[in-house]
Amino acid sequence: MTPARHHIRAGALLAALTVVAVLAGLLGVNYPALAQGSTTQGSPSAGAEKITTWFADLRPDTDDTNVRFDAGGLHLDSLSTGPASLRSDRPEGMLITATQPLAQFSSQVVAQVVAEQPPGSSVSVDLRGARGDGSWTEWVPAPAATPAMLGAAVTAVQARVVLRAVKGGASPAVRSVRLTAKPGMQLLAARSPAAPTYRVFATREGLVGATTANGHVIRERDHFVALPSRRGLAPRDSGDYTVKICATNGRCEWAPVWDVGPWNTTDDYWNPSDARQSWSDLPQGQPQAQAAYHDGYHDGTDQFGRKVRNPAGIDLADGTFFDGLGLRDNSWVTVSYLWVQAGSPAIVQLPILPVRSGPGEKYPTVGLAAQGAKLMVQCAVRGEPVTGNQGRTDQWLRIGPKQYIPAAHVSAQAAYGAAQGATERAAKATGPAPGAARQQPAGQNVREMSAERCTTP
């Protein structure tokens, strides 16, 4: 990790985030925490607007994929194929920058890119912001010299730089990315207490040994999903964007979004039409591929002009497909997009965490949760004591109807914990559980998660 990417005043940030988290909970709005250590322009006097301007560090580290930096700028490291789920032969690479704390609340950021783009190549920048509860907004494209609207007042910003070339062509070269956050405390509607949930067609991705859009090399029996939009693409090894998938057999899996596809790349169909990046004339919850396959929408083709041969709105890695859901063929499933939901999630600390029908290991397994996945906790009960990497406790957390996990195997993401984790690691997904609490030696009692007592099963 590049030392320049680590910048935080932890004590000040803790105090600010604690206050703002309380305000956000009481008022039900998307307040961010106050950022510290920003580079600002403008008068230092009280009440003066402070514009935060910075240049992104374009030196890759282990969390970036297929990019390199030299005297000529940021380039594609290899002119290989693109994201696995897309089955594309177009070379692609991606760099996720450090998190930049802001001097004031902001909901819009301007990106100015200096780059050389050979014929057929492209460079795009997406942005996301950290809310006061520690959660991220979705990634939004940053048009040239036009403010990108983040959809919430945020306290910190992160950029994602994507480079693409054509097969047999030359790589673009990014010289610099200059970002400017305009101050403004925009009060927005409260986030929904329930995640949007839709019935979509799921296909098996497979492709063991290939590389996903976030740089993960696919393993046998892997646990992740692909969605047809980069807005919900999590950094490698993180669960910043997690979905809950349930099959008609009653089994469910909670898995991170690590790939893009299988047909489109700009189809965030779970968003309302006024926020949907493409195909805004379709009903919310209907993937473009589904409309193309069943109704001949867009002449039955995807955004690349390919004939759509199934209505898939989600692609499943083999472990999710076979082990989590117990599927044997492509099927219709119910998907919940958990990052849209308000609340503080529990982050899975095991490679695979069984989800049980009751608060004890004697209860049947009804699903699985992948490492790093962020699970929305409904309430807590007392059950069988469990010792895990977070300590020992008899607290069990309900994450759905008759769906329980032991608190000993998850960490809590509070407002401070998430934002501190993001900034201390420069918002780079360097571990399986970003924002996780410090582990306690096995046998010690874990500090129990704050959750209401369950009144129903």
TACORSUL-V695430 format. One record per residue. RES is the residue in three letters. PHI is phi in radians with two decimals (* if undefined). PSI is psi in radians with two decimals (NA if undefined). OMEGA is omega as a letter, one per 20 degrees, with the letter a starting at -180 (* if undefined). Layout:
RES | PHI | PSI | OMEGA
RES | PHI | PSI | OMEGA
//
This chain:
MET | * | 2.30 | a
THR | -1.21 | 2.20 | a
PRO | -0.97 | -0.59 | a
ALA | -1.10 | -0.27 | a
ARG | -1.48 | -0.08 | a
HIS | -1.81 | 1.91 | r
HIS | -2.64 | 2.05 | a
ILE | -2.85 | 2.52 | r
ARG | -1.89 | 1.65 | a
ALA | -1.09 | -0.74 | a
GLY | -1.10 | -0.84 | r
ALA | -1.12 | -0.69 | a
LEU | -1.13 | -0.69 | r
LEU | -1.04 | -0.85 | a
ALA | -1.08 | -0.80 | a
ALA | -1.13 | -0.79 | a
LEU | -1.14 | -0.65 | r
THR | -1.08 | -0.82 | r
VAL | -1.08 | -0.81 | a
VAL | -1.20 | -0.64 | r
ALA | -1.06 | -0.70 | r
VAL | -1.12 | -0.78 | r
LEU | -1.06 | -0.76 | a
ALA | -1.09 | -0.72 | a
GLY | -1.16 | -0.67 | a
LEU | -1.28 | -0.67 | a
LEU | -1.68 | -0.27 | r
GLY | 1.22 | 0.53 | r
VAL | -2.15 | 2.96 | a
ASN | -1.54 | 1.10 | r
TYR | -1.29 | 2.45 | r
PRO | -1.63 | 3.00 | r
ALA | -1.42 | 2.85 | r
LEU | -1.42 | 2.26 | a
ALA | -1.51 | 2.68 | r
GLN | -2.18 | 2.67 | r
GLY | 1.34 | 0.41 | a
SER | -1.46 | 2.72 | r
THR | -1.57 | 2.14 | a
THR | -2.21 | 2.83 | r
GLN | -2.19 | 2.60 | r
GLY | 2.02 | 3.10 | a
SER | -1.23 | 2.43 | r
PRO | -1.39 | -0.03 | a
SER | -1.17 | 2.72 | a
ALA | -1.04 | 2.38 | r
GLY | 1.47 | -0.15 | a
ALA | -1.30 | 2.52 | r
GLU | -1.24 | 2.41 | a
LYS | -2.12 | 1.87 | r
ILE | -1.49 | 2.24 | r
THR | -1.68 | 2.08 | r
THR | -2.21 | 2.36 | a
TRP | -2.70 | 2.76 | r
PHE | -1.77 | 2.28 | r
ALA | -1.19 | 2.44 | r
ASP | -1.35 | 2.01 | a
LEU | -1.69 | 0.24 | r
ARG | -1.47 | 2.08 | a
PRO | -1.21 | 2.75 | r
ASP | -2.33 | -2.86 | a
THR | -1.21 | -0.22 | a
ASP | -1.61 | -0.12 | r
ASP | -1.64 | 2.87 | a
THR | -2.33 | 2.21 | r
ASN | 1.01 | 0.69 | r
VAL | -2.37 | 2.68 | r
ARG | -2.47 | 2.76 | a
PHE | -2.19 | 2.34 | r
ASP | -2.53 | -2.88 | a
ALA | -1.07 | -0.40 | a
GLY | -1.51 | -0.12 | r
GLY | 2.03 | -2.77 | a
LEU | -1.61 | 2.22 | a
HIS | -2.25 | 2.89 | r
LEU | -1.20 | 2.36 | a
ASP | -1.39 | -0.61 | r
SER | -2.45 | 2.39 | r
LEU | -1.56 | 1.06 | a
SER | -1.69 | -2.86 | a
THR | -1.42 | 3.00 | a
GLY | -1.59 | -2.77 | a
PRO | -0.95 | 2.46 | a
ALA | -1.03 | -0.82 | a
SER | -1.12 | -0.46 | a
LEU | -1.41 | -0.26 | a
ARG | 0.91 | 0.75 | a
SER | -1.75 | 2.54 | r
ASP | -1.75 | 0.23 | r
ARG | -1.54 | 2.06 | a
PRO | -1.05 | 2.50 | a
GLU | -2.64 | 2.58 | r
GLY | -2.57 | 2.84 | a
MET | -2.59 | 2.44 | r
LEU | -2.21 | 2.30 | r
ILE | -1.87 | 2.18 | a
THR | -1.42 | 3.03 | r
ALA | -1.15 | 2.73 | r
THR | -1.31 | 2.31 | r
GLN | -1.87 | 1.96 | r
PRO | -1.12 | 2.55 | a
LEU | -1.84 | 2.67 | a
ALA | -1.31 | -0.52 | r
GLN | -2.50 | 2.89 | r
PHE | -0.97 | 2.48 | r
SER | -2.59 | 2.62 | r
SER | -2.25 | 0.08 | r
GLN | -2.54 | 2.43 | a
VAL | -2.37 | 2.42 | r
VAL | -1.83 | 2.31 | r
ALA | -1.97 | 2.24 | r
GLN | -2.06 | 2.05 | a
VAL | -1.93 | 2.29 | r
VAL | -1.91 | 2.03 | a
ALA | -2.66 | 2.69 | r
GLU | -1.80 | 2.20 | a
GLN | -2.18 | 1.74 | r
PRO | -1.05 | 2.83 | a
PRO | -0.91 | 2.28 | r
GLY | 1.51 | -0.20 | a
SER | -1.61 | 2.92 | r
SER | -2.70 | 2.76 | r
VAL | -2.32 | 2.27 | r
SER | -2.29 | 2.65 | r
VAL | -2.18 | 2.25 | r
ASP | -2.00 | 2.65 | a
LEU | -2.28 | 2.64 | r
ARG | -2.51 | 2.79 | a
GLY | -2.25 | 2.72 | r
ALA | -1.63 | 2.19 | r
ARG | -1.44 | 3.05 | a
GLY | -1.18 | -0.40 | r
ASP | -1.56 | 0.13 | r
GLY | 1.58 | -0.11 | a
SER | -1.49 | 2.83 | r
TRP | -1.73 | 2.56 | r
THR | -1.23 | 2.97 | r
GLU | -1.23 | 2.77 | r
TRP | -1.19 | 2.37 | r
VAL | -2.22 | 2.49 | r
PRO | -1.12 | 2.55 | r
ALA | -1.90 | 1.73 | r
PRO | -1.12 | 2.70 | a
ALA | -1.05 | 2.15 | r
ALA | 1.05 | 0.24 | r
THR | -2.08 | 2.36 | a
PRO | -1.04 | 2.34 | r
ALA | -1.51 | 2.21 | a
MET | -1.58 | 2.05 | a
LEU | -1.44 | -0.23 | r
GLY | 1.42 | 0.06 | r
ALA | -2.83 | 2.70 | r
ALA | -1.36 | 2.15 | a
VAL | -2.13 | 2.87 | a
THR | -1.92 | -0.22 | a
ALA | -2.65 | 2.68 | a
VAL | -2.31 | 2.52 | r
GLN | -2.28 | 2.51 | a
ALA | -2.01 | 2.64 | r
ARG | -2.21 | 2.10 | a
VAL | -1.85 | 2.12 | a
VAL | -2.01 | 2.21 | r
LEU | -1.92 | 2.41 | r
ARG | -2.37 | 2.58 | r
ALA | -2.29 | 3.02 | r
VAL | -1.72 | 2.73 | a
LYS | -1.01 | 2.19 | a
GLY | 1.43 | -0.01 | a
GLY | -1.69 | -3.10 | a
ALA | -1.64 | 2.72 | r
SER | -1.36 | 2.51 | r
PRO | -1.21 | 2.85 | r
ALA | -2.26 | 2.08 | a
VAL | -1.66 | 2.04 | a
ARG | -1.44 | -0.75 | a
SER | -2.79 | 2.71 | r
VAL | -2.31 | 1.95 | a
ARG | -1.82 | 2.24 | a
LEU | -2.10 | 2.43 | r
THR | -2.32 | 2.08 | r
ALA | -1.70 | 2.10 | r
LYS | -1.51 | 2.27 | a
PRO | -1.18 | 2.62 | r
GLY | 2.88 | 2.19 | a
MET | -1.77 | 1.58 | a
GLN | -1.59 | 2.09 | r
LEU | -1.47 | 2.13 | a
LEU | -2.03 | 2.90 | r
ALA | -1.08 | 2.59 | r
ALA | -1.10 | 2.56 | r
ARG | -1.21 | 2.64 | a
SER | -1.15 | 2.45 | r
PRO | -1.30 | -0.20 | r
ALA | -2.17 | 2.49 | r
ALA | -1.31 | 2.48 | r
PRO | -1.08 | 2.40 | a
THR | -2.33 | 2.28 | a
TYR | -2.44 | 2.69 | r
ARG | -1.63 | 2.07 | a
VAL | -2.35 | 2.89 | a
PHE | -1.55 | 2.29 | a
ALA | -1.94 | 2.40 | r
THR | -2.07 | 2.76 | r
ARG | -1.51 | 2.23 | a
GLU | -1.39 | -0.82 | a
GLY | 1.13 | -2.22 | r
LEU | 1.03 | 0.72 | r
VAL | -1.01 | 2.30 | a
GLY | 1.68 | -0.30 | r
ALA | -1.40 | 3.01 | a
THR | -1.99 | 2.35 | r
THR | -1.39 | 3.06 | a
ALA | -1.12 | -0.44 | r
ASN | -1.72 | 0.18 | r
GLY | 1.63 | 0.10 | r
HIS | -1.39 | 2.30 | r
VAL | -1.51 | 2.10 | a
ILE | -1.20 | 2.26 | r
ARG | -1.85 | 2.88 | r
GLU | -1.10 | 2.45 | r
ARG | 0.97 | 0.71 | r
ASP | -1.33 | 2.81 | a
HIS | -2.22 | 1.73 | r
PHE | -2.93 | 3.08 | r
VAL | -2.36 | 2.89 | r
ALA | -2.08 | 2.37 | r
LEU | -2.07 | 2.68 | a
PRO | -1.42 | 0.66 | r
SER | -2.75 | 2.49 | r
ARG | -1.44 | -0.11 | a
ARG | -1.12 | -0.49 | r
GLY | -2.00 | 0.54 | r
LEU | -1.52 | 2.06 | a
ALA | -1.41 | 2.54 | r
PRO | -1.02 | 2.71 | a
ARG | -0.93 | 2.36 | r
ASP | 1.16 | 0.21 | r
SER | -1.98 | 2.83 | r
GLY | -2.02 | 0.53 | a
ASP | -0.92 | -0.58 | r
TYR | -2.17 | 1.91 | a
THR | -2.12 | 2.48 | r
VAL | -2.04 | 2.69 | r
LYS | -1.91 | 2.11 | a
ILE | -1.99 | 2.28 | r
CYS | -2.20 | 2.33 | r
ALA | -1.62 | 2.92 | a
THR | -1.20 | -0.25 | r
ASN | -1.42 | 0.02 | r
GLY | 1.63 | -0.15 | r
ARG | -1.48 | 2.59 | a
CYS | -2.33 | 2.72 | r
GLU | -2.39 | 2.52 | r
TRP | -1.87 | 2.04 | a
ALA | -2.44 | 2.59 | r
PRO | -1.37 | 2.74 | r
VAL | -1.64 | 1.90 | a
TRP | -2.07 | -0.04 | a
ASP | -2.46 | 2.95 | a
VAL | -2.12 | 2.33 | r
GLY | 2.44 | -2.89 | j
PRO | -1.54 | -0.30 | a
TRP | -1.84 | -0.97 | a
ASN | -1.86 | 3.00 | r
THR | -2.22 | -0.07 | a
THR | -2.24 | 0.47 | a
ASP | -1.90 | 1.37 | r
ASP | -1.47 | 1.22 | a
TYR | -1.16 | -0.28 | r
TRP | -1.35 | -0.21 | r
ASN | -1.56 | 2.69 | r
PRO | -1.14 | 2.82 | a
SER | -1.05 | -0.58 | a
ASP | -1.31 | -0.18 | r
ALA | -2.01 | -0.23 | a
ARG | -1.16 | 2.31 | a
GLN | -1.19 | -0.72 | a
SER | -2.40 | 2.80 | r
TRP | 1.03 | 0.76 | a
SER | -1.23 | -0.17 | r
ASP | -1.46 | -0.13 | r
LEU | -1.48 | 2.67 | r
PRO | -1.10 | 2.52 | r
GLN | -1.02 | 2.33 | a
GLY | 1.66 | -0.13 | r
GLN | -1.81 | 1.96 | r
PRO | -1.12 | 2.60 | r
GLN | -1.06 | -0.65 | r
ALA | -1.09 | -0.62 | r
GLN | -1.14 | -0.78 | r
ALA | -1.16 | -0.67 | r
ALA | -1.14 | -0.73 | a
TYR | -1.26 | -0.78 | a
HIS | -1.53 | -0.59 | a
ASP | -2.05 | 0.02 | a
GLY | 1.24 | 0.32 | r
TYR | -1.02 | 2.46 | a
HIS | 0.97 | 0.71 | a
ASP | 1.00 | 0.46 | r
GLY | 1.28 | 0.31 | a
THR | -2.08 | 2.83 | r
ASP | -1.54 | -2.97 | a
GLN | -1.18 | -0.30 | r
PHE | -1.69 | 0.06 | a
GLY | 1.46 | 0.16 | r
ARG | -1.43 | 2.50 | r
LYS | -1.15 | 2.16 | a
VAL | -1.37 | 2.08 | a
ARG | -1.84 | 0.00 | r
ASN | -2.77 | 2.80 | a
PRO | -1.56 | 0.49 | a
ALA | -1.04 | 2.32 | r
GLY | -1.99 | -0.01 | r
ILE | -2.77 | 2.51 | r
ASP | -2.00 | 2.40 | a
LEU | -2.02 | 2.32 | r
ALA | -1.15 | 2.79 | a
ASP | -1.04 | -0.71 | r
GLY | -1.14 | -0.70 | r
THR | -1.13 | -0.76 | a
PHE | -1.14 | -0.97 | a
PHE | -1.46 | -0.89 | a
ASP | -1.50 | -0.77 | a
GLY | -1.25 | -0.85 | a
LEU | -1.76 | -0.26 | a
GLY | 1.20 | 0.53 | r
LEU | -1.45 | 2.69 | r
ARG | -2.18 | -0.14 | r
ASP | -2.66 | 2.84 | r
ASN | -0.97 | 2.41 | a
SER | -2.61 | 2.83 | r
TRP | -1.39 | 2.35 | a
VAL | -2.35 | 2.93 | r
THR | -1.89 | 2.22 | a
VAL | -2.10 | 2.30 | r
SER | -1.97 | 2.36 | a
TYR | -1.78 | 1.60 | a
LEU | -1.21 | -0.44 | a
TRP | -1.22 | -0.29 | r
VAL | -1.34 | -0.37 | a
GLN | -1.42 | 2.47 | r
ALA | -1.31 | 2.65 | r
GLY | 2.30 | 2.92 | r
SER | -1.83 | 2.01 | a
PRO | -1.43 | 2.88 | r
ALA | -1.74 | 2.38 | a
ILE | -1.86 | 2.19 | a
VAL | -1.21 | 2.32 | a
GLN | -1.91 | 0.04 | r
LEU | -1.90 | 2.72 | r
PRO | -0.97 | -0.75 | r
ILE | -2.47 | 2.21 | a
LEU | -1.93 | 2.03 | r
PRO | -1.14 | 2.43 | r
VAL | -1.84 | 2.23 | a
ARG | -1.99 | 2.82 | a
SER | -1.36 | -0.17 | r
GLY | -2.65 | 3.06 | a
PRO | -1.43 | 1.06 | r
GLY | -3.11 | 2.75 | a
GLU | -1.31 | -0.12 | r
LYS | -1.36 | -0.29 | a
TYR | -1.38 | 2.63 | a
PRO | -1.11 | 2.64 | r
THR | -1.38 | 2.24 | a
VAL | -1.98 | 0.04 | r
GLY | 2.98 | -3.07 | a
LEU | -2.36 | 2.69 | r
ALA | -2.19 | 2.27 | a
ALA | -1.40 | 2.73 | a
GLN | -1.05 | 2.33 | r
GLY | 1.50 | -0.22 | r
ALA | -1.07 | 2.50 | r
LYS | -1.81 | 1.99 | a
LEU | -1.81 | 2.32 | a
MET | -1.48 | 2.07 | a
VAL | -1.50 | 2.26 | r
GLN | -1.57 | -0.76 | a
CYS | -2.97 | 3.10 | a
ALA | -2.29 | 2.65 | r
VAL | -2.41 | 2.90 | r
ARG | -1.62 | 2.42 | a
GLY | -2.66 | -2.55 | a
GLU | -1.21 | 2.28 | r
PRO | -1.11 | 2.43 | a
VAL | -2.35 | 2.42 | r
THR | -1.84 | 2.18 | a
GLY | -2.37 | -2.99 | a
ASN | -1.25 | -0.09 | r
GLN | -1.78 | -0.01 | a
GLY | 2.08 | -2.80 | a
ARG | -2.09 | 2.33 | r
THR | -2.82 | 2.72 | r
ASP | -1.77 | 0.21 | r
GLN | -1.38 | 2.26 | r
TRP | -2.08 | 2.51 | a
LEU | -1.94 | 2.30 | r
ARG | -1.59 | 2.22 | a
ILE | -2.03 | 0.15 | r
GLY | 3.03 | 3.02 | r
PRO | -1.03 | 2.08 | a
LYS | 0.93 | 0.73 | r
GLN | -2.32 | 1.94 | a
TYR | -2.24 | 2.59 | r
ILE | -2.34 | 2.60 | r
PRO | -1.34 | 2.36 | r
ALA | -1.12 | -0.35 | a
ALA | -1.17 | -0.27 | a
HIS | -1.97 | 0.23 | r
VAL | -2.37 | 2.74 | r
SER | -1.99 | 2.68 | a
ALA | -1.56 | 2.43 | r
GLN | -1.82 | 1.70 | r
ALA | -1.55 | 3.02 | a
ALA | -1.01 | -0.81 | a
TYR | -1.20 | -0.77 | a
GLY | -1.03 | -0.74 | a
ALA | -1.20 | -0.82 | a
ALA | -1.22 | -0.67 | r
GLN | -1.11 | -0.76 | r
GLY | -1.07 | -0.70 | a
ALA | -1.14 | -0.73 | a
THR | -1.41 | -0.67 | a
GLU | -1.12 | -0.58 | r
ARG | -1.75 | 0.27 | a
ALA | 1.01 | 0.62 | r
ALA | 0.95 | 0.46 | r
LYS | -1.67 | 2.37 | a
ALA | -1.43 | 1.30 | a
THR | -1.53 | -0.15 | r
GLY | -2.38 | 2.99 | a
PRO | -1.27 | -0.24 | a
ALA | -2.44 | 1.36 | a
PRO | -1.05 | 2.46 | r
GLY | 1.38 | 0.14 | a
ALA | -1.24 | 2.62 | r
ALA | -1.25 | 2.74 | r
ARG | -1.10 | 2.34 | a
GLN | -1.25 | 2.56 | r
GLN | -1.85 | 2.63 | r
PRO | -1.03 | 2.49 | r
ALA | -1.00 | 2.41 | r
GLY | 1.82 | -0.45 | r
GLN | -1.36 | 2.63 | r
ASN | -1.28 | 2.32 | a
VAL | -1.40 | 2.58 | r
ARG | -1.26 | 1.99 | a
GLU | -1.21 | 2.60 | a
MET | -1.24 | 2.52 | r
SER | -1.39 | 1.98 | r
ALA | -2.72 | 2.57 | r
GLU | -1.13 | 2.68 | r
ARG | -1.27 | 2.31 | r
CYS | -1.18 | 2.37 | r
THR | -1.90 | -0.21 | r
THR | -2.33 | 2.78 | a
PRO | -1.10 | NA | *
//
